[in-house]
Amino acid sequence: MSVPAPGFESFGLPGDSMFLDRIRQARQRSPEQKLVEGFELFDLACEVARAGIRSQAPELDGNGVERELGRRLDIQRRLEERELYRPVSIPGDRGESSP
């Protein structure tokens, strides 16, 4: 087994203890907190995607970037509808959250 370089101990991959701790912490949050954080993460992901689109296609204007973002989000939605992604399970955790 290889040892990661300093600063690269955790990449947030399933099975990684830091990743599993973050899932446990998220399950402790209230539904309201989860909703707000979900909106914030979505907004951040869209900004990152827009930056990537601008980098990949600098000829696009603002409307073109938004159209491309919409196209990519549509692809993601279709993938999710096909159930290509599964929820992460944690050994010994039944997915219950504390009140």
DRENPA-3360 file (N, C-alpha, C; in nm, 2 decimals, always signed):
BEGIN
1 = MSVPAPGF = +0.08/-0.12/+0.00/+0.00/+0.00/+0.00/+0.09/+0.12/+0.00 ~ +0.06/+0.22/-0.09/+0.14/+0.34/-0.10/+0.10/+0.44/+0.00 ~ +0.19/+0.53/+0.04/+0.16/+0.63/+0.14/+0.14/+0.76/+0.06 ~ +0.03/+0.84/+0.08/+0.01/+0.96/+0.00/+0.12/+1.07/+0.04 ~ +0.14/+1.16/-0.05/+0.23/+1.27/-0.02/+0.17/+1.36/+0.08 ~ +0.25/+1.43/+0.16/+0.20/+1.52/+0.26/+0.10/+1.62/+0.20 ~ -0.01/+1.64/+0.27/-0.11/+1.73/+0.22/-0.22/+1.66/+0.13 ~ -0.19/+1.54/+0.09/-0.28/+1.46/+0.00/-0.33/+1.34/+0.07;
9 = ESFGLPGD = -0.34/+1.34/+0.20/-0.39/+1.23/+0.28/-0.53/+1.19/+0.25 ~ -0.61/+1.28/+0.21/-0.75/+1.26/+0.19/-0.80/+1.32/+0.07 ~ -0.86/+1.25/-0.02/-0.92/+1.30/-0.14/-1.08/+1.30/-0.13 ~ -1.13/+1.26/-0.02/-1.28/+1.26/-0.01/-1.34/+1.14/-0.09 ~ -1.27/+1.03/-0.10/-1.32/+0.92/-0.17/-1.40/+0.83/-0.08 ~ -1.50/+0.76/-0.13/-1.58/+0.67/-0.05/-1.48/+0.57/+0.01 ~ -1.50/+0.54/+0.14/-1.41/+0.45/+0.22/-1.30/+0.53/+0.29 ~ -1.28/+0.65/+0.26/-1.18/+0.74/+0.32/-1.25/+0.79/+0.46;
17 = SMFLDRIR = -1.17/+0.78/+0.57/-1.23/+0.81/+0.70/-1.28/+0.95/+0.71 ~ -1.21/+1.05/+0.64/-1.25/+1.19/+0.65/-1.38/+1.20/+0.57 ~ -1.39/+1.14/+0.46/-1.52/+1.14/+0.38/-1.63/+1.08/+0.46 ~ -1.61/+0.97/+0.53/-1.72/+0.91/+0.61/-1.75/+1.00/+0.72 ~ -1.66/+1.06/+0.79/-1.69/+1.16/+0.90/-1.78/+1.27/+0.85 ~ -1.75/+1.32/+0.73/-1.83/+1.43/+0.67/-1.97/+1.38/+0.65 ~ -1.99/+1.26/+0.60/-2.13/+1.21/+0.58/-2.20/+1.20/+0.72 ~ -2.13/+1.15/+0.82/-2.19/+1.14/+0.95/-2.23/+1.28/+1.00;
25 = QARQRSPE = -2.15/+1.37/+0.98/-2.18/+1.51/+1.03/-2.30/+1.57/+0.95 ~ -2.30/+1.54/+0.82/-2.42/+1.59/+0.74/-2.55/+1.53/+0.79 ~ -2.54/+1.40/+0.83/-2.66/+1.34/+0.87/-2.71/+1.39/+1.01 ~ -2.63/+1.47/+1.08/-2.67/+1.53/+1.20/-2.74/+1.66/+1.18 ~ -2.73/+1.72/+1.07/-2.78/+1.86/+1.04/-2.93/+1.85/+1.03 ~ -3.00/+1.96/+1.06/-3.14/+1.97/+1.05/-3.18/+1.97/+0.90 ~ -3.30/+1.94/+0.86/-3.34/+1.95/+0.72/-3.32/+2.09/+0.67 ~ -3.35/+2.19/+0.75/-3.33/+2.33/+0.70/-3.19/+2.36/+0.67;
33 = QKLVEGFE = -3.10/+2.32/+0.75/-2.95/+2.34/+0.73/-2.91/+2.27/+0.60 ~ -2.96/+2.14/+0.58/-2.93/+2.07/+0.46/-2.97/+2.14/+0.34 ~ -3.10/+2.19/+0.34/-3.15/+2.26/+0.23/-3.07/+2.39/+0.19 ~ -3.04/+2.47/+0.29/-2.96/+2.59/+0.27/-2.82/+2.55/+0.21 ~ -2.76/+2.46/+0.28/-2.62/+2.41/+0.23/-2.63/+2.36/+0.09 ~ -2.74/+2.29/+0.06/-2.76/+2.23/-0.08/-2.77/+2.34/-0.18 ~ -2.84/+2.45/-0.15/-2.85/+2.56/-0.25/-2.72/+2.63/-0.26 ~ -2.65/+2.65/-0.15/-2.52/+2.71/-0.16/-2.42/+2.63/-0.24;
41 = LFDLACEV = -2.42/+2.50/-0.22/-2.33/+2.41/-0.29/-2.36/+2.41/-0.44 ~ -2.49/+2.41/-0.47/-2.53/+2.41/-0.61/-2.49/+2.54/-0.68 ~ -2.51/+2.65/-0.61/-2.46/+2.78/-0.67/-2.31/+2.78/-0.69 ~ -2.24/+2.73/-0.59/-2.09/+2.73/-0.61/-2.05/+2.64/-0.73 ~ -2.12/+2.52/-0.74/-2.09/+2.43/-0.85/-2.12/+2.49/-0.98 ~ -2.23/+2.57/-0.99/-2.26/+2.64/-1.11/-2.16/+2.74/-1.15 ~ -2.11/+2.81/-1.05/-2.00/+2.91/-1.08/-1.88/+2.85/-1.13 ~ -1.84/+2.73/-1.07/-1.72/+2.66/-1.11/-1.74/+2.61/-1.25;
49 = ARAGIRSQ = -1.86/+2.56/-1.28/-1.89/+2.51/-1.42/-1.89/+2.62/-1.52 ~ -1.94/+2.74/-1.48/-1.94/+2.85/-1.57/-1.79/+2.89/-1.61 ~ -1.71/+2.89/-1.50/-1.57/+2.92/-1.52/-1.50/+2.82/-1.62 ~ -1.54/+2.70/-1.60/-1.48/+2.59/-1.69/-1.53/+2.61/-1.83 ~ -1.66/+2.64/-1.85/-1.71/+2.66/-1.98/-1.65/+2.78/-2.05 ~ -1.63/+2.89/-1.97/-1.56/+3.01/-2.03/-1.42/+2.98/-2.07 ~ -1.35/+2.89/-1.99/-1.22/+2.85/-2.03/-1.21/+2.76/-2.15 ~ -1.31/+2.67/-2.16/-1.32/+2.58/-2.28/-1.37/+2.64/-2.40;
57 = APELDGNG = -1.45/+2.74/-2.39/-1.52/+2.81/-2.50/-1.52/+2.96/-2.49 ~ -1.40/+3.02/-2.49/-1.40/+3.17/-2.47/-1.48/+3.25/-2.57 ~ -1.52/+3.19/-2.68/-1.60/+3.27/-2.78/-1.74/+3.29/-2.73 ~ -1.79/+3.21/-2.63/-1.93/+3.22/-2.59/-1.95/+3.35/-2.51 ~ -2.06/+3.41/-2.54/-2.10/+3.53/-2.45/-2.18/+3.47/-2.33 ~ -2.23/+3.56/-2.25/-2.30/+3.52/-2.12/-2.41/+3.43/-2.15 ~ -2.49/+3.45/-2.25/-2.61/+3.37/-2.29/-2.56/+3.23/-2.33 ~ -2.45/+3.23/-2.41/-2.40/+3.10/-2.45/-2.35/+3.02/-2.34;
65 = VERELGRR = -2.28/+3.08/-2.24/-2.23/+3.01/-2.12/-2.35/+2.95/-2.05 ~ -2.46/+3.03/-2.03/-2.58/+2.98/-1.96/-2.64/+2.86/-2.04 ~ -2.65/+2.87/-2.17/-2.71/+2.76/-2.25/-2.62/+2.63/-2.23 ~ -2.49/+2.65/-2.23/-2.40/+2.53/-2.22/-2.42/+2.47/-2.08 ~ -2.43/+2.56/-1.98/-2.45/+2.51/-1.84/-2.58/+2.44/-1.83 ~ -2.68/+2.49/-1.89/-2.81/+2.42/-1.89/-2.80/+2.28/-1.96 ~ -2.73/+2.28/-2.07/-2.71/+2.15/-2.14/-2.64/+2.05/-2.05 ~ -2.54/+2.09/-1.98/-2.46/+2.00/-1.89/-2.55/+1.96/-1.78;
73 = LDIQRRLE = -2.63/+2.05/-1.72/-2.71/+2.01/-1.61/-2.82/+1.91/-1.66 ~ -2.87/+1.93/-1.78/-2.96/+1.83/-1.83/-2.90/+1.69/-1.85 ~ -2.78/+1.69/-1.89/-2.71/+1.56/-1.90/-2.70/+1.50/-1.76 ~ -2.66/+1.58/-1.66/-2.65/+1.53/-1.52/-2.79/+1.47/-1.48 ~ -2.89/+1.55/-1.50/-3.03/+1.50/-1.46/-3.06/+1.37/-1.53 ~ -3.04/+1.36/-1.66/-3.07/+1.23/-1.72/-2.99/+1.12/-1.67 ~ -2.86/+1.14/-1.63/-2.78/+1.03/-1.57/-2.84/+0.99/-1.44 ~ -2.88/+1.09/-1.36/-2.94/+1.06/-1.23/-3.08/+0.98/-1.25;
81 = ERELYRPV = -3.15/+1.02/-1.35/-3.28/+0.95/-1.37/-3.26/+0.80/-1.41 ~ -3.14/+0.77/-1.47/-3.11/+0.64/-1.50/-3.05/+0.56/-1.38 ~ -3.04/+0.63/-1.27/-3.00/+0.57/-1.14/-2.85/+0.52/-1.16 ~ -2.77/+0.59/-1.22/-2.63/+0.56/-1.24/-2.55/+0.59/-1.11 ~ -2.61/+0.66/-1.02/-2.54/+0.70/-0.90/-2.62/+0.64/-0.78 ~ -2.54/+0.59/-0.68/-2.61/+0.53/-0.57/-2.56/+0.61/-0.44 ~ -2.65/+0.61/-0.34/-2.61/+0.67/-0.21/-2.49/+0.60/-0.15 ~ -2.41/+0.67/-0.08/-2.30/+0.61/-0.01/-2.35/+0.55/+0.12;
89 = SIPGDRGE = -2.30/+0.43/+0.15/-2.33/+0.37/+0.27/-2.21/+0.36/+0.36 ~ -2.22/+0.37/+0.49/-2.11/+0.37/+0.58/-2.12/+0.24/+0.66 ~ -2.02/+0.16/+0.67/-2.03/+0.04/+0.75/-2.06/+0.07/+0.89 ~ -2.16/+0.00/+0.95/-2.20/+0.02/+1.09/-2.29/+0.14/+1.11 ~ -2.33/+0.22/+1.00/-2.41/+0.33/+1.01/-2.54/+0.30/+0.94 ~ -2.65/+0.32/+1.00/-2.78/+0.29/+0.94/-2.84/+0.41/+0.87 ~ -2.77/+0.52/+0.86/-2.82/+0.64/+0.80/-2.91/+0.72/+0.88 ~ -2.92/+0.69/+1.01/-3.01/+0.76/+1.09/-2.94/+0.89/+1.14;
97 = SSP = -3.02/+1.00/+1.15/-2.96/+1.12/+1.20/-3.02/+1.15/+1.34 ~ -2.94/+1.22/+1.42/-2.98/+1.25/+1.56/-3.07/+1.37/+1.55 ~ -3.17/+1.38/+1.65/-3.25/+1.50/+1.65/-3.18/+1.62/+1.69;
% end
